[in-house]
Amino acid sequence: MSGFLRTGLRRGGLIAVTVLPLGRTVELASGKRLLDALLLASGVTETEDCSGPARCRICHVLVVRGARGLSKVRKDERDWLDQIAGAEPESRLSCKAVLGNHEVTIQLINH
């Protein structure tokens, strides 16, 4: 993977991610997974590998603000989202979404 996301800016800047309803904002380097921000905000240091579409229960989130600051939804993520009851157009799998160069606010689905 190249050092550039779709914005054309090089990775490496710190990006603020706000996690609702926790109300916590964390900063991570551009190019990190949205899941990394979620784990940091919730105080979890490890998670099991996902065994299927959103089975880890912390993977599925809604992007409230800043969706353009994330990587594009790829086919495998879209296929998994299509299998999740209640998935919305703003839904993302945090293990697949990569931080770009803009602030993001997400809403936990299962908390």
C-alpha positions, 0 to 999 in steps of 0.5 A: 500500500502506498503512503498516500490515501485518497486525499493525496496527503502523506500519512503521518499526521495526528487525526482526532477521532471522537467515539460516542457515546463514550464522549472520548476523543483520541488522536492517532496517526493517519493510516491507522485503522479506525479500530485502533482509535476505538480500542484506545478510547475504550481502554481495551488493549487487545481484541480477538481476530474477527471471525466473521462480519461484525461478530467481535461486536466492536467492529460495526460503527456508524460514522457520524461526521468525517466519513470522507476522512476514511478510506473508501469502502472496499468490496469485502467490507461492503459484502460484510456490511450487507450481511449485518441487520441494521447496517446503514449507509453510514456504517463501517467496519472499524477493522477495515476503515483506515484514517485519512487526514480529517477528524472523524466522529463515530457512534458505537453500535454495540456498547 
